[in-house]
Amino acid sequence: RYSCLRHFYDLPFSWHDQQDSGETAGKINEGGSSIFTITQEILGNQLFISTMTLMLIIAYALWKYPVFGLLFLLPLPIYLLVSYKTAEVISKKQHELNKLARRAWRTFYDGVANFRAVKAFGKEKEETKRYSDRWGAYHNLEYKMEKYFFTRRFLQTFIEMTMRAVVLGFAVYYARSGRISIGEVVLL
Protein backbone atom coordinates (compact mmCIF):
# COMPACT_ATOMS: atom_id res chain seq x y z
CA ARG A 1 0.00 0.00 0.00
CA TYR A 2 2.76 2.42 0.93
CA SER A 3 4.84 1.73 -2.15
CA CYS A 4 1.73 2.26 -4.32
CA LEU A 5 1.12 5.61 -2.68
CA ARG A 6 4.76 6.58 -3.24
CA HIS A 7 4.48 5.60 -6.91
CA PHE A 8 1.23 7.63 -7.12
CA TYR A 9 3.06 10.72 -5.86
CA ASP A 10 5.90 10.18 -8.34
CA LEU A 11 3.59 10.23 -11.37
CA PRO A 12 3.68 13.41 -13.51
CA PHE A 13 1.04 16.15 -13.27
CA SER A 14 -0.23 15.29 -16.76
CA TRP A 15 -1.26 11.84 -15.53
CA HIS A 16 -2.95 13.24 -12.41
CA ASP A 17 -4.91 15.74 -14.52
CA GLN A 18 -6.47 12.88 -16.50
CA GLN A 19 -7.37 10.68 -13.51
CA ASP A 20 -9.96 10.69 -10.75
CA SER A 21 -7.82 11.03 -7.63
CA GLY A 22 -10.58 9.70 -5.35
CA GLU A 23 -10.97 6.52 -7.36
CA THR A 24 -7.21 5.98 -7.55
CA ALA A 25 -6.80 6.47 -3.79
CA GLY A 26 -9.66 4.06 -3.15
CA LYS A 27 -8.03 1.40 -5.35
CA ILE A 28 -4.72 1.79 -3.53
CA ASN A 29 -6.46 1.39 -0.18
CA GLU A 30 -8.65 -1.53 -1.29
CA GLY A 31 -5.76 -3.36 -2.96
CA GLY A 32 -3.61 -3.19 0.15
CA SER A 33 -6.46 -4.41 2.34
CA SER A 34 -7.21 -7.29 -0.04
CA ILE A 35 -3.63 -8.52 -0.03
CA PHE A 36 -3.54 -8.47 3.77
CA THR A 37 -6.86 -10.31 4.07
CA ILE A 38 -5.88 -13.05 1.62
CA THR A 39 -2.54 -13.56 3.31
CA GLN A 40 -4.13 -13.71 6.76
CA GLU A 41 -6.92 -16.09 5.73
CA ILE A 42 -4.74 -18.58 3.83
CA LEU A 43 -1.48 -18.48 5.75
CA GLY A 44 -2.90 -17.38 9.07
CA ASN A 45 -5.02 -19.34 11.49
CA GLN A 46 -7.93 -19.97 9.17
CA LEU A 47 -7.60 -22.28 6.19
CA PHE A 48 -4.13 -23.79 6.48
CA ILE A 49 -4.33 -25.00 10.08
CA SER A 50 -7.90 -26.32 9.77
CA THR A 51 -7.05 -28.20 6.57
CA MET A 52 -3.90 -29.75 8.03
CA THR A 53 -5.75 -30.86 11.18
CA LEU A 54 -8.55 -32.43 9.14
CA MET A 55 -6.13 -34.25 6.83
CA LEU A 56 -4.15 -35.67 9.76
CA ILE A 57 -7.28 -36.87 11.58
CA ILE A 58 -8.67 -38.51 8.44
CA ALA A 59 -5.31 -40.13 7.64
CA TYR A 60 -5.05 -41.53 11.17
CA ALA A 61 -8.64 -42.77 11.13
CA LEU A 62 -8.22 -44.43 7.72
CA TRP A 63 -5.00 -46.09 8.82
CA LYS A 64 -6.12 -47.28 12.24
CA TYR A 65 -9.90 -47.66 11.79
CA PRO A 66 -11.03 -47.70 8.13
CA VAL A 67 -14.74 -47.63 9.04
CA PHE A 68 -14.29 -44.40 10.98
CA GLY A 69 -12.10 -42.96 8.25
CA LEU A 70 -14.88 -43.55 5.74
CA LEU A 71 -17.38 -41.97 8.13
CA PHE A 72 -15.15 -38.87 8.21
CA LEU A 73 -14.98 -38.79 4.41
CA LEU A 74 -18.67 -39.46 3.76
CA PRO A 75 -20.00 -35.94 4.49
CA LEU A 76 -17.12 -34.12 2.76
CA PRO A 77 -18.77 -33.96 -0.70
CA ILE A 78 -21.95 -32.53 0.84
CA TYR A 79 -19.92 -30.10 2.96
CA LEU A 80 -17.91 -28.96 -0.07
CA LEU A 81 -21.04 -28.57 -2.22
CA VAL A 82 -22.79 -26.48 0.44
CA SER A 83 -19.65 -24.38 0.92
CA TYR A 84 -19.25 -23.88 -2.84
CA LYS A 85 -22.89 -22.87 -3.45
CA THR A 86 -23.00 -20.43 -0.55
CA ALA A 87 -19.58 -19.04 -1.51
CA GLU A 88 -20.91 -18.33 -5.02
CA VAL A 89 -23.75 -16.21 -3.62
CA ILE A 90 -21.46 -14.47 -1.14
CA SER A 91 -18.92 -13.75 -3.88
CA LYS A 92 -21.54 -12.07 -6.09
CA LYS A 93 -22.80 -9.99 -3.19
CA GLN A 94 -19.24 -9.14 -2.15
CA HIS A 95 -18.57 -7.87 -5.68
CA GLU A 96 -21.59 -5.58 -5.39
CA LEU A 97 -20.43 -4.49 -1.96
CA ASN A 98 -16.96 -3.65 -3.30
CA LYS A 99 -18.52 -1.49 -6.02
CA LEU A 100 -20.56 0.38 -3.42
CA ALA A 101 -17.47 0.84 -1.25
CA ARG A 102 -15.48 2.23 -4.20
CA ARG A 103 -18.27 4.70 -4.96
CA ALA A 104 -18.42 5.81 -1.32
CA TRP A 105 -14.65 6.19 -1.00
CA ARG A 106 -14.45 8.01 -4.34
CA THR A 107 -17.11 10.45 -3.12
CA PHE A 108 -15.19 10.98 0.10
CA TYR A 109 -11.79 11.41 -1.53
CA ASP A 110 -13.16 13.70 -4.26
CA GLY A 111 -14.92 15.84 -1.69
CA VAL A 112 -11.78 16.12 0.42
CA ALA A 113 -9.51 16.73 -2.58
CA ASN A 114 -11.87 19.43 -3.90
CA PHE A 115 -12.76 20.98 -0.57
CA ARG A 116 -12.15 24.51 -1.93
CA ALA A 117 -14.79 24.03 -4.63
CA VAL A 118 -17.21 22.49 -2.14
CA LYS A 119 -16.81 25.45 0.21
CA ALA A 120 -16.82 28.02 -2.60
CA PHE A 121 -20.21 26.82 -3.84
CA GLY A 122 -21.61 26.21 -0.35
CA LYS A 123 -22.18 22.50 -0.98
CA GLU A 124 -20.92 21.19 2.36
CA LYS A 125 -24.32 19.82 3.38
CA GLU A 126 -25.04 18.25 -0.03
CA GLU A 127 -21.61 16.59 -0.26
CA THR A 128 -21.93 15.22 3.27
CA LYS A 129 -25.41 13.88 2.45
CA ARG A 130 -24.15 12.31 -0.78
CA TYR A 131 -21.32 10.62 1.12
CA SER A 132 -23.75 9.46 3.82
CA ASP A 133 -26.16 8.02 1.22
CA ARG A 134 -23.37 6.09 -0.47
CA TRP A 135 -22.22 4.55 2.81
CA GLY A 136 -25.85 3.88 3.76
CA ALA A 137 -26.32 1.76 0.63
CA TYR A 138 -23.06 -0.03 1.43
CA HIS A 139 -24.09 -0.82 5.01
CA ASN A 140 -27.57 -1.99 3.99
CA LEU A 141 -26.06 -4.57 1.64
CA GLU A 142 -23.41 -5.44 4.23
CA TYR A 143 -26.12 -6.23 6.79
CA LYS A 144 -27.99 -8.38 4.25
CA MET A 145 -24.77 -10.28 3.58
CA GLU A 146 -24.62 -11.28 7.23
CA LYS A 147 -27.65 -13.49 6.50
CA TYR A 148 -25.66 -15.37 3.84
CA PHE A 149 -22.67 -15.78 6.15
CA PHE A 150 -24.97 -17.03 8.91
CA THR A 151 -26.63 -19.51 6.53
CA ARG A 152 -23.26 -20.86 5.44
CA ARG A 153 -22.00 -21.18 9.02
CA PHE A 154 -25.26 -22.83 10.09
CA LEU A 155 -25.22 -25.41 7.29
CA GLN A 156 -21.54 -26.20 7.80
CA THR A 157 -22.01 -26.55 11.55
CA PHE A 158 -25.07 -28.75 11.02
CA ILE A 159 -23.12 -31.09 8.71
CA GLU A 160 -20.19 -31.17 11.15
CA MET A 161 -22.42 -31.92 14.14
CA THR A 162 -24.30 -34.63 12.26
CA MET A 163 -21.00 -36.23 11.28
CA ARG A 164 -19.74 -36.05 14.85
CA ALA A 165 -22.94 -37.62 16.17
CA VAL A 166 -22.69 -40.50 13.68
CA VAL A 167 -18.99 -41.05 14.46
CA LEU A 168 -19.70 -40.90 18.21
CA GLY A 169 -22.57 -43.39 17.83
CA PHE A 170 -20.35 -45.83 15.95
CA ALA A 171 -17.50 -45.27 18.43
CA VAL A 172 -19.75 -46.02 21.42
CA TYR A 173 -21.07 -49.11 19.65
CA TYR A 174 -17.52 -50.30 18.90
CA ALA A 175 -16.40 -49.55 22.48
CA ARG A 176 -19.34 -51.47 23.96
CA SER A 177 -18.56 -54.43 21.75
CA GLY A 178 -14.90 -54.32 22.82
CA ARG A 179 -13.41 -53.46 19.42
CA ILE A 180 -11.85 -50.15 20.56
CA SER A 181 -10.91 -48.61 23.90
CA ILE A 182 -12.45 -45.56 25.58
CA GLY A 183 -9.22 -43.62 24.87
CA GLU A 184 -9.61 -44.29 21.16
CA VAL A 185 -13.26 -43.15 21.30
CA VAL A 186 -12.06 -39.86 22.82
CA LEU A 187 -9.37 -39.53 20.14
CA LEU A 188 -11.89 -40.01 17.35
C-alpha positions as CSV (number, residue, x, y, z in Angstrom):
1,R,0.0,0.0,0.0
2,Y,2.8,2.4,0.9
3,S,4.8,1.7,-2.2
4,C,1.7,2.3,-4.3
5,L,1.1,5.6,-2.7
6,R,4.8,6.6,-3.2
7,H,4.5,5.6,-6.9
8,F,1.2,7.6,-7.1
9,Y,3.1,10.7,-5.9
10,D,5.9,10.2,-8.3
11,L,3.6,10.2,-11.4
12,P,3.7,13.4,-13.5
13,F,1.0,16.1,-13.3
14,S,-0.2,15.3,-16.8
15,W,-1.3,11.8,-15.5
16,H,-3.0,13.2,-12.4
17,D,-4.9,15.7,-14.5
18,Q,-6.5,12.9,-16.5
19,Q,-7.4,10.7,-13.5
20,D,-10.0,10.7,-10.8
21,S,-7.8,11.0,-7.6
22,G,-10.6,9.7,-5.3
23,E,-11.0,6.5,-7.4
24,T,-7.2,6.0,-7.6
25,A,-6.8,6.5,-3.8
26,G,-9.7,4.1,-3.2
27,K,-8.0,1.4,-5.3
28,I,-4.7,1.8,-3.5
29,N,-6.5,1.4,-0.2
30,E,-8.6,-1.5,-1.3
31,G,-5.8,-3.4,-3.0
32,G,-3.6,-3.2,0.2
33,S,-6.5,-4.4,2.3
34,S,-7.2,-7.3,0.0
35,I,-3.6,-8.5,0.0
36,F,-3.5,-8.5,3.8
37,T,-6.9,-10.3,4.1
38,I,-5.9,-13.0,1.6
39,T,-2.5,-13.6,3.3
40,Q,-4.1,-13.7,6.8
41,E,-6.9,-16.1,5.7
42,I,-4.7,-18.6,3.8
43,L,-1.5,-18.5,5.8
44,G,-2.9,-17.4,9.1
45,N,-5.0,-19.3,11.5
46,Q,-7.9,-20.0,9.2
47,L,-7.6,-22.3,6.2
48,F,-4.1,-23.8,6.5
49,I,-4.3,-25.0,10.1
50,S,-7.9,-26.3,9.8
51,T,-7.1,-28.2,6.6
52,M,-3.9,-29.7,8.0
53,T,-5.8,-30.9,11.2
54,L,-8.6,-32.4,9.1
55,M,-6.1,-34.2,6.8
56,L,-4.1,-35.7,9.8
57,I,-7.3,-36.9,11.6
58,I,-8.7,-38.5,8.4
59,A,-5.3,-40.1,7.6
60,Y,-5.0,-41.5,11.2
61,A,-8.6,-42.8,11.1
62,L,-8.2,-44.4,7.7
63,W,-5.0,-46.1,8.8
64,K,-6.1,-47.3,12.2
65,Y,-9.9,-47.7,11.8
66,P,-11.0,-47.7,8.1
67,V,-14.7,-47.6,9.0
68,F,-14.3,-44.4,11.0
69,G,-12.1,-43.0,8.2
70,L,-14.9,-43.5,5.7
71,L,-17.4,-42.0,8.1
72,F,-15.2,-38.9,8.2
73,L,-15.0,-38.8,4.4
74,L,-18.7,-39.5,3.8
75,P,-20.0,-35.9,4.5
76,L,-17.1,-34.1,2.8
77,P,-18.8,-34.0,-0.7
78,I,-22.0,-32.5,0.8
79,Y,-19.9,-30.1,3.0
80,L,-17.9,-29.0,-0.1
81,L,-21.0,-28.6,-2.2
82,V,-22.8,-26.5,0.4
83,S,-19.6,-24.4,0.9
84,Y,-19.3,-23.9,-2.8
85,K,-22.9,-22.9,-3.4
86,T,-23.0,-20.4,-0.5
87,A,-19.6,-19.0,-1.5
88,E,-20.9,-18.3,-5.0
89,V,-23.7,-16.2,-3.6
90,I,-21.5,-14.5,-1.1
91,S,-18.9,-13.7,-3.9
92,K,-21.5,-12.1,-6.1
93,K,-22.8,-10.0,-3.2
94,Q,-19.2,-9.1,-2.2
95,H,-18.6,-7.9,-5.7
96,E,-21.6,-5.6,-5.4
97,L,-20.4,-4.5,-2.0
98,N,-17.0,-3.7,-3.3
99,K,-18.5,-1.5,-6.0
100,L,-20.6,0.4,-3.4
101,A,-17.5,0.8,-1.2
102,R,-15.5,2.2,-4.2
103,R,-18.3,4.7,-5.0
104,A,-18.4,5.8,-1.3
105,W,-14.7,6.2,-1.0
106,R,-14.5,8.0,-4.3
107,T,-17.1,10.4,-3.1
108,F,-15.2,11.0,0.1
109,Y,-11.8,11.4,-1.5
110,D,-13.2,13.7,-4.3
111,G,-14.9,15.8,-1.7
112,V,-11.8,16.1,0.4
113,A,-9.5,16.7,-2.6
114,N,-11.9,19.4,-3.9
115,F,-12.8,21.0,-0.6
116,R,-12.1,24.5,-1.9
117,A,-14.8,24.0,-4.6
118,V,-17.2,22.5,-2.1
119,K,-16.8,25.4,0.2
120,A,-16.8,28.0,-2.6
121,F,-20.2,26.8,-3.8
122,G,-21.6,26.2,-0.4
123,K,-22.2,22.5,-1.0
124,E,-20.9,21.2,2.4
125,K,-24.3,19.8,3.4
126,E,-25.0,18.2,0.0
127,E,-21.6,16.6,-0.3
128,T,-21.9,15.2,3.3
129,K,-25.4,13.9,2.4
130,R,-24.2,12.3,-0.8
131,Y,-21.3,10.6,1.1
132,S,-23.8,9.5,3.8
133,D,-26.2,8.0,1.2
134,R,-23.4,6.1,-0.5
135,W,-22.2,4.6,2.8
136,G,-25.9,3.9,3.8
137,A,-26.3,1.8,0.6
138,Y,-23.1,0.0,1.4
139,H,-24.1,-0.8,5.0
140,N,-27.6,-2.0,4.0
141,L,-26.1,-4.6,1.6
142,E,-23.4,-5.4,4.2
143,Y,-26.1,-6.2,6.8
144,K,-28.0,-8.4,4.2
145,M,-24.8,-10.3,3.6
146,E,-24.6,-11.3,7.2
147,K,-27.7,-13.5,6.5
148,Y,-25.7,-15.4,3.8
149,F,-22.7,-15.8,6.1
150,F,-25.0,-17.0,8.9
151,T,-26.6,-19.5,6.5
152,R,-23.3,-20.9,5.4
153,R,-22.0,-21.2,9.0
154,F,-25.3,-22.8,10.1
155,L,-25.2,-25.4,7.3
156,Q,-21.5,-26.2,7.8
157,T,-22.0,-26.5,11.5
158,F,-25.1,-28.8,11.0
159,I,-23.1,-31.1,8.7
160,E,-20.2,-31.2,11.2
161,M,-22.4,-31.9,14.1
162,T,-24.3,-34.6,12.3
163,M,-21.0,-36.2,11.3
164,R,-19.7,-36.1,14.8
165,A,-22.9,-37.6,16.2
166,V,-22.7,-40.5,13.7
167,V,-19.0,-41.1,14.5
168,L,-19.7,-40.9,18.2
169,G,-22.6,-43.4,17.8
170,F,-20.4,-45.8,15.9
171,A,-17.5,-45.3,18.4
172,V,-19.7,-46.0,21.4
173,Y,-21.1,-49.1,19.7
174,Y,-17.5,-50.3,18.9
175,A,-16.4,-49.6,22.5
176,R,-19.3,-51.5,24.0
177,S,-18.6,-54.4,21.7
178,G,-14.9,-54.3,22.8
179,R,-13.4,-53.5,19.4
180,I,-11.8,-50.1,20.6
181,S,-10.9,-48.6,23.9
182,I,-12.5,-45.6,25.6
183,G,-9.2,-43.6,24.9
184,E,-9.6,-44.3,21.2
185,V,-13.3,-43.1,21.3
186,V,-12.1,-39.9,22.8
187,L,-9.4,-39.5,20.1
188,L,-11.9,-40.0,17.4
